[in-house]
Amino acid sequence: MQLTNKFTSGFQNIVDAYGVGSYREVNPAPFTIITFPFLFAVMFGDLGHGLIMALFASWMVLYENNRKLKNTRNEIWNMFFEGRYIILMMGLFSIYTGLIYNDCFSKSLNIFGSGWSVNAMFKENVWKMEDIYGNRYLTLDPNVTGVFNGPYPFGIDPIWNLAFNRLTFLNSYKMKMSVIVGIIHMSFGVILSTYNYMKRHHLFLVFLPELLFLLCLFGYLVFMIMYKWLVFSAKDSRHAPSVLIHFINMFLMQGRGMQPLYPGQNGLQIFLVVIAVLSVPVLFLGKPLYLYWLHNGNQHLRMYRVRHGKHVCEYRLPSGIHIIMLLSQFNFADELLHQAIHGIEYCLGCISNTASYLRLWALSLAHAQLSEVLWSMVMRVGLRMDISLGILFLVPVFGLFAVLTVSILLVMEGLSAFLHALRLHWVEFQNKFYSGNGVKFYPFSFSLLPSSLESDGVL
């Protein structure tokens, strides 16, 4: 039984909905308090929407002792009220990611000013006055000397909100970010599995091959993404090698004749692939063979069989001490089949789960595009009216915009991001260390037992 309070009970209920933990199994709820709102905010990142969600949750938290809010028969409201702290955390994290994306109701905030210099485009003869007057949209090219005055202090430069190639720039950024976040999240789940292994051979025969397989392949992908970001600048973007092509050639053992990311890349990639391939048979056969050896013995281990299906094992130590153990019957085929299923599920899951984290990029793109469409189709209509009719027309337009924002972007998109974050925790994260095959503990109490009179129908 996990001890919870009003803040942690909602996150514990999310974990228990997947399955109750077994005895001494790692509980994902303490880590879910941070990872769940963060993954939600990556998909829901908007400063304005996150602020509305945080204010709504703060109101429920402040009036959580109000009887009218607690004792209602509306099941939908009870679900919102019971998860008020989850909604509060999701709103706060969405404010943070909204500042990172520099996105507030599909508009950018010019907090630190723009680092873009228009004069540099004319000095380098990239733009001319005919381009300014003849084109409604212009593509921003960062590969111009003196255009960007150093890195932006926080988030994304607001000038990208005016660029025609804004979507191309943000897609590449969010796609790579989702891969990095996903691999870190899965690696953390594999590391948490060490607390479930009570015996040392699990660490060397299960945990270590799993970690090597994940890091040698997909951890190396994160390294290539980070290395390319740090080493290659915008000037080298046209001639910079593709991370995706290098990652595919890594499995094909090819890469000669291509521009490497760093010296000695081919040798290191071959070494990592060999380590990942060798970890697979260890993961499949290591634990079953070790248990088979442990139960059938060798020259230092004598074992006697009994008719009742039990094994009496006698360990002879060098000091002359004898240890006698009673072991249950061991079935090598069952253990081999169980470990093979686990190994196949893990190896294939590393590939599919990494691709599944791309939903962070897809949902973030969908939310940003819906917000932009809602602004351009509703609010921009009222703002384009002249002064005489615009003031009267702007009030109902703003009311329609507010209703559609709450109903579509906050409720529907929020529920969609919530369900996707829930799936990422249940499937991609918890399957690395959490089985959830336990039974929930209920303390014994006479008051919970039906009386004999109630069972007879007297009361």
Secondary structure, DSSP 8 states (H G I E B T S, - for coil): -----TTTHHHHHHHHHH-B--TT---SHHHHHHHHHHHHHHHH--HHHHHHHHHHHHHHHHTTT-HHHHS---HHHHHHHHTHHHHHHHHHHHHHHHHHHT-BTTB---SS---B-HHHHHHTTS--HHHHHH-SS----S-STTSB-S--SSS--GGGGG-TTHHHHHHHHHHHHHHHHHHHHHHHHHHHGGGG--SHHHIIIIIHHHHHHHIIIIIHHHHHHHHHHHH--GGGTTTS--HHHHHHHHHHT--TTS--SSTTHHHHHHHHHHHHHHHHHHHHHHHHHHHHHHHH--TTEEEEE-TTS-EEEEEE-TTS-EEEEEE----HHHHHHHHHHHHHHHHHHHHHHHHHTTHHHHHHHHHHHHHHHHIIIIIHHHHTS-HHHHHHHHHHHHHHHHHHIIIIIIIIHHHHHHHHHHHIIIIIIGGGT---B--------GGGS--HHHHTT--
